[in-house]
Amino acid sequence: MDTSKHDERIAKMIFGSVYPHYVKKVETKGRTIAELHQVIAWLTGFDEQKLQELIEKRVTFETFFELATLNPNAHLITGMICGYRVEEIQNPLTQKLRYLDKLIDELAKGRKMEKILRA
């Protein structure tokens, strides 16, 4: 299955245009923006100020993850997201985005923070 068009589309998506959907997803399930930011910070190394800066600059996911310092335990994120096993995704950028999606899903589903952060 050729996913190159899908991967290219993901790379060009603006992080700030997807971020409000992340917020809505977690708040709808009773979680907080602070918890969302904690999850994003764990995966990327971005603090709240840097995150806001990236949103304001309208960076793409490609730039977002180029600037990120991926957590060394990110490889421990496994499971299905959007019909794909995250550990089997070949494109590194798409895999990083799906790591983020998976963590946000776990947060929204009420999973304990220490499990989400692979502690």
Secondary structure, DSSP 8 states (H G I E B T S, - for coil): ---HHHHHHHHHSBHHHHHHHHHHHHHHTT--HHHHHHHHHHHH---HHHHHHHHHTT-BHHHHHHH----TTGGG--SEETTEEGGG--SHHHHHHHHHHHHHHHHHTT--HHHHTT-
